[in-house]
Amino acid sequence: MLAAGRSRRMGGPNKLLIPVGGMAMVRRSVELYSRIADPVTVVVGHERDAVVSALAGLPVRIIDNVDVSSDQQQSVTLGLAAAQLRGQGLLVALADQPLLVDDDIEQLAAFFRAQPQKICVPLHAGTRGNPVLLPTAVARRIRAEGVSARRFIDAHPHLVAWFPAANEHFTADIDTPADAERLLRS
């Protein structure tokens, strides 16, 4: 799970610490993914201590992205390098998607189980979403080749299965205060 960003467009607060369902968004996200993934590895960076504190008591593995000015792909690379790659697949997730619920993730996982050799990428209304499920063999290949996951996916469209997401949960994330207002209003 990627949780290292600086939340620059939020204009101050770390978006991962915004309350969603009575807990920090990053904690809610880890709890969601821990129902299907073991272990959950979280790549942290900006405001590391506060993010790690929000995850207290959860069985997570913390990976530090010490270059807080790096892009998202650096966090993906660090997470992939640390991944145990012992199961059927690797889920690459964002920590700032508050609309995702258990049913969404289970539908994506079922889609992946039906074609376990494909990279499963959510697609809603023509927009690519997250999380992305990589077959373990593909994750190993990306790691061995030292390329970014996004570049690998784009270069190998024959390996991609587009998951037809029924809602915006997979494409909606929080980057700005307006996003937070729209996605978190009661």
N, C-alpha and C positions, 0 to 999 in steps of 0.2 A: 504494500500500500504506500502510495506516495503522499508524504506529509511534511515535505521540507520547504515548500514555497514561502516566499516572503509576504504574501498577501498585499502586495504594493497597491493594487487597484482598490483595495478596501479603504484606503485612506487612514489607516491607523491600526485598528484591531486585527489580531490574528484570526482569520475566518475560521480556522479549525477549532477555535475555542468558543465559538458562538453556540449557545444552547439550542439543541434540537431534541425534542422529546424529553426534556429535563436533564440532558447531559451534553457535554461538549461534543460537537459534531464529529470530531476525530474518534472519540470513544464509541459513539453510536455506530460509526462506520466499521470499526474493528469488531464490535459485537456482531454486526450483521454478517461480516465475512467469516468470522470464527465459527459460524454454524456449518459452513461447508469447506473451510480451508484449515489445514493444520500442518504446520504452524502458520500464523499470520506474522509476517515480517513487515515492519513499518520503517520507512526511510524518513528520518527526521533531519531538520536543519535549523531553519529560522525559529527562534524562541524554543529551542530544543527542550530546555528544562520544563517549561510550562506544558508543552505537548506531551512529554513523557509523564509528567505528573497527572495529566488528564487520563492517562492510560493505566494508572496505578491499579495493581491487583489483577490485571488482565494477562493471560498467558501469551505475551507477544515477544517477538525478537526485535530489538531496536538496532537499526543500522544508521550510522551518522553520515550525513552529507555535509562535510565541513565547509564546502564551498557554497555558501548561501546565495551567491550571485549566479550559480550555475543554472542551466535550464532543466526542464522536466526530464529530458532524456538522460541527463547525468544521474538523476535519482533512479530511473529505470535501470540503467546500467549497474549501479551499485546494488540495487535490490536483486537483479538477476545474478550478479556475481556471488551474492550471499545465499541465494536460493538453494535448498537441498535437492530439488528436482527428483524427488523420490516417488511421487504419485503419478496420476495420469496426465495432469496438466498444471500449469502455472497461471494464476489469476493475477493480472496487473490491474490494480484498482486505484482510484482517486479517493482521497479522504473527504472531499467536499461535494458529495452528491446526496443531499438530504432527502430526496424523494424516493430513492431506492428502498425497497422493502424485501422481506424474505421471498415472497412470491416471484418478484422480478429475478432475483439471483437464482432461485431454483429453476425457473424457466430457461435461463441462459445455460445453467449447468446441464439440464436435460437435453437441450439443443446440442451441446458439446458432446454429451455421452452418445448421442445418435450418430455422430461423425467425429470420433476422437482423433483423427489424423488432421483435422482442419483447425485453422486459427479462427476462433469464433469472435466476430466483431459485431456489436449491436448497431443497428441502423434504424433510425426513426425519422420519417418525413424527409429522407434524403440526407440526414445528418448522421455522421459517424459518432458513436458513443463509447462509453466505458462502463464497466471494466471489459478488458479483452482477455479471453482464455486462450492460452498457447498450449499445444500438446507438449509434453515433456521433451520429446525428441527435437521439436522445433526450438524450444527454449535453450536446450543444450547447443544446438547449431548456432543460434544467435550469439550465445555467450562465447563459443569457440571462435566464431568469425570476428568478434569484436565490433559488430555493427550496431546501430541503434535499432531497437525493436520496430519503431515506426518505419524506418527506411527498409528494413527487411520485409515487413508486411507489404509495403507499397511495391517492392520489387518482385514479390511472389504472389500476385493476385490469384493464381491457380490454387494456392494453399488456403485461401480465405473462404469462409462460409459466413455470409451476412445474416445475423440473427434479426428477424423482423420484429423489432420492439413495438409493442402495442401502445406505448405511451412515451412521454418525454423523460421518464425517470432516468434513462441511460444517457441522455444528452444534456440534462440540466445540471449545471454545477454553479457554485457561488464564486464569483470573481469580484463583484462590486457591491456596494451597499444596495443598489437597485435590485440586483439579483437576490440578495438576502431578503429584501422586503417582499419581492414577488414570490419567492419559493418558500418562505417561512411564515407567511401570513396565515392566520388561523382560519 
